[in-house]
Amino acid sequence: MPEVGGPLPLLFWAFPAAQEINEVLEWRTDVLTSRAGEQRIALRPRPREIVTFRHRLDAPGMARAAELARFGFAGDWLVPLWHMALQPGADLVQGATEILLDTGLSDFRSGDLAAIAVDGREAVAVAIASVQADRLILTEPLVLQLPGPTVAARRITIAPIRAGVLTSAIEVTRRRQGDGTVTASFLLRDAPDIAAPVLPTYLGRPVQTDPSLLRRPLSASLRRAVEYVDNGFGPLKVEPMRDVFERSETITLKAQGPTARHALRRWLWSLRGRQASFWVPTWGHELQLRTAMTSGSVLMRVAPVAPLAAYVGRAILLEMPTALRFRTITAAIEDGDDHRLTLSSNLGEPVPLTTKVHFLTAMRADADRVEIQHGAVASEVTLPVIEVPE
């Protein structure tokens, strides 16, 4: 046993995660509000990552987990990141020093370790000499890590390994003597610097057009900061405290498959909590065209939906047959029973009468804590967002 107060050895948490994995990203942002806007100051450039694994184990597995926790609870752990696991692109053979897979979809690092699990059993660790775009180069040949001379790719799972510390007690729920669930949460060290995904942009902001937004309802709250003055004798008076209208929503994004999951994590990473802003379409079909538009026209005739002054400066999204297009309304006048809007530029192609047109809202996340649920098939995140001045 180690001496009291002395350093503890790194222990390998090799149990396979057979159930849903919970991943939490935590930033810190100071939001300083004024009457006309806000300033956001990032206090934590990279998030803290907390992952929670649930393992279905037999009696020896539960005993092993308990003894590992007893020995090294306060120390550093080697944690396989099963929510970033991939299958190799080819069968593995004993003596091989390479594993073919798309390393850009996970967090493999040169000089670190990777976990190999066969048929969902406990993992073994292998050292990574270098990481290339399409393969991992190992420091030593695979021998004892494989149960046979050749193992089919579909039986294998490869995951990166990171160091972490336990953030809470390890919970053991025993259904029967030989069947139970072990739950463990780890705070990971050395958060990576992940590049933002490639999204369509408008006026310097990315536009979140994930298709999963279309399949789920957007619950919105519309408000403005006001103070109600009531002396108890006269009429109630409403005094605006800010010049900014606030629209808050809760959006849910879903990603299926390694590529989509990695893109979702990259986008959440790029938000840096409450720091970065982006466009979110309302998908409300607010602007209903009265006439089709020619390719060179900047005039859009729509059914009235707002006071004329409220249109000016609003960004919109047009679902064109060829692509999504973004424009800004620069002027609005009455045209009989309709409203005629002037766009910042023409579309360069005819706009059919059936084109759906939505308002674009500049938003940011309204929380520094983001929680991702990683299931066996898909990953899902529910994110509160709030409107920011354009």
Stockholm file with secondary structure:
# STOCKHOLM 1.0

chainA/1-390         MPEVGGPLPLLFWAFPAAQEINEVLEWRTDVLTSRAGEQRIALRPRPREIVTFRHRLDAPGMARAAELARFGFAGDWLVPLWHMALQPGADLVQGATEILLDTGLSDFRSGDLAAIAVDGREAVAVAIASVQADRLILTEPLVLQLPGPTVAARRITIAPIRAGVLTSAIEVTRRRQGDGTVTASFLLRDAPDIAAPVLPTYLGRPVQTDPSLLRRPLSASLRRAVEYVDNGFGPLKVEPMRDVFERSETITLKAQGPTARHALRRWLWSLRGRQASFWVPTWGHELQLRTAMTSGSVLMRVAPVAPLAAYVGRAILLEMPTALRFRTITAAIEDGDDHRLTLSSNLGEPVPLTTKVHFLTAMRADADRVEIQHGAVASEVTLPVIEVPE
#=GR chainA/1-390 SS CCCTTSCCCCEECCCCCCSCEEEEEECCEEEEECSSCEEEEESCSSCEEEEEEEEEECHHHHHHHHHHHHHHTTSCEEEECGGGCBCCSSCEETTCCEEESCGGGTTCCTTSEEEEEETTCCCEEEEEEEEETTEEEESSCCSTTSSSSEECGGGEEEEEEEEEEECSCCEEEEEETTEEEEEEEEEESSCCCCCCCCCCEETTEEBCCCGGGTTSCCEEEEEEEEEEECCSSSCCEEEEEEEEEEEEEEEEEEEESHHHHHHHHHHHHHHTTTTCEEEEECCSCCBCBSSCBCTTCCEEEECCCSCHHHHTTCEEEEECSSSEEEEEEEEEEEETTEEEEEESSCCSSCBCTTCEEEEEEEEEESCSEEEEEECSSEEEEEEEEEECCC
#=GC SS_cons         CCCTTSCCCCEECCCCCCSCEEEEEECCEEEEECSSCEEEEESCSSCEEEEEEEEEECHHHHHHHHHHHHHHTTSCEEEECGGGCBCCSSCEETTCCEEESCGGGTTCCTTSEEEEEETTCCCEEEEEEEEETTEEEESSCCSTTSSSSEECGGGEEEEEEEEEEECSCCEEEEEETTEEEEEEEEEESSCCCCCCCCCCEETTEEBCCCGGGTTSCCEEEEEEEEEEECCSSSCCEEEEEEEEEEEEEEEEEEEESHHHHHHHHHHHHHHTTTTCEEEEECCSCCBCBSSCBCTTCCEEEECCCSCHHHHTTCEEEEECSSSEEEEEEEEEEEETTEEEEEESSCCSSCBCTTCEEEEEEEEEESCSEEEEEECSSEEEEEEEEEECCC
//
